[in-house]
Amino acid sequence: ERVVQSLAEERFRFQGIFDSMTEAILVTDEQGRIVLTNRALTDLFGIDDTNYGLRPEDVIRSAAICESVDEVLVSRLRVASEVPLPGVTPRHLDVRVAPIVDEDRLVGSVTVLYDITNLRRLERTRADFVANVSHELRTPLTAIRGSAETLADGALEDRDAAGRFVAVINSHAKRLTNLLDDLLDLSRLESDELQIDVHNHALASLIEAAQEAVEETRQGKRIEIQVQLEDPSTSVRCDRQLIEQTLINLMDNAIKYTPEDGRIAIRTYRAEREHVAGELLKHDLALGVDAAQNSADALFIEVTDSGIGIPPDVLDRVFERFYRVDKGRSREMGGTGLGLAIVRHALSLHGEHVFVDSSPGSGSTFGFTLAVD
């Protein structure tokens, strides 16, 4: 009786270790019948001890995995492969199958499945990022090089021509500087080590600082900025630098996409935190965390332009890095394609929401929430 109890305890301990593994495990006998699984495999394919005795192809929706198990049972050689797993949420699995041999006798196989979906997604994101950065750098560098070569070939002798080429070099050098600044800001915001400095700040002073930063651009297009604060004395809890940058990016975008002699508006209103979700449903698109993470009431801050607007089919992409609704026009205006991505990350670090309303020809409203002091 003690031996039976000891064996039962050992099996229970082994199954506990097996189930605690993050990798999905499938063990078959020499005939290819399932004899052992773990919890990770149950989560992946719904296979558990009720499926013991069946063959993998009876319960696994992947011909590649089943074929790998059969191959190992025939060849007695290890097999490794990467298998895409279609579904509502597609996955990528690294599949390793090995024979189980006891004194030169095949007794079964063991399959280990590693979920590498996030790894492949990160690789794809990194590749896209490098391609986008390379593309964004190529245009200004080509313009600078072409202008410098023209000047070196004799254009320096023509004061008017030289002035034009120097202006081109200066303009594209500024564009490169803006791009590098935005890349550094985005890299800092995406760093896991970044700690935001949250304190109480007067909302009016934040908006005033952002207005000063875009004043030259505003004057160049003779844009009127209307500020409508529900309560001018309101204080918000935030990292001042990040929220100033957020306001500058939103106001700068609004000015760029508003025709000359146009108008943009900055509006604020307060909402009880439990009503935030309902307020966000009024907008075309809202991104952010669960509002319950913040207990203080929320202040909605909106920046509205009278520009070209955004088509509804691309609205969910405007916060992506380097995405532009009108690529040619955005580059002409000096945009880096990173401003809204920086806004999204800054608000995410605050545990808040960012949202947008827009339609072609009717302008756009970009906004976000902040905790009220």
Buried (B, 14 or more C-beta within 10 A) or exposed (E): EEEEEEEEEEEEEEBEEBBEEEBBBBBBBEEBBBBBBBBBBBEBBEBBEEBBEBBBBEBBEBEBBBBBBBBBBEEBEEBEBEBEBEEEEEBBBBBBBBBBEEEEEBEBBBBBBBBBBEEBEEEEEEEEBEEBBEEBBEEBEEBBEBBBEBBEEEBEEEEEBBEBBBEBBEBBBEBBEBBEEBBEBBEEBBEEEEEBEBEEBBBBEBBBBBBEBBEEBBEEEEBEBEBEBEEEEBBBBBBBEBBBBBBBBBBBBBBBBBEEEBBBBBBBBEBEBEEBBEBBEEBBBBBBEEBEEBEEBBBBBBBBBBBBBBEEEEBEEBBBBBBBBEEEEBBEBBBBBBBBBBBBBBBBBBBBBBBBBBEEEEBBBBBBBBBBB
